[in-house]
Amino acid sequence: MTSSMILSKALIESGRDIPLKELLYAKRVLDNYMAVAKESSPLELLTEMKVAARNVEYFTTSDNPCEARNVISGMIEKIGDAESFDAFKAQASTPSQALFELIEDRAQLIKHERELLLASGYDASRI
């Protein structure tokens, strides 16, 4: 684990319970809005972006047994405090990085599982 990581090893392990589809969706929402966040954009867009980010339904919890889900939900909730497009980008970059870490962990697990299948004689290309 590098020092630039947002989530601890324990949080990453707890995040393995989060469906990959939900991780990818939330990351895509945040990244798409960060890409269009320009200071020259109309202020109404900032309001729409904050609402959209905070309405990623899977990450609107605070008392879920999955601690990583609660932590990321809290990070996304803080995006609502953004007063400018630059602040939105700064606040959205933290949950985006955390989601990236969970997605990378999942990719490594999938790779490892495929290697295990191959080593056991199964044709992983048909999966």
MODA-V780908 format. One line per field, one symbol per residue. psi: psi as a letter, one per 40 degrees, with the letter a starting at -180 (. if undefined). A space follows every 50 residues. Layout:
# MODA-V780908
psi=???
This chain:
# MODA-V780908
psi=hieeidiiddddddeeehhddddddddddddddddehhdeiidddddddd dddeegddffiefidhdddddddddddedeeheidddddddddddddddd dddddddddddddddddddeeigeee.
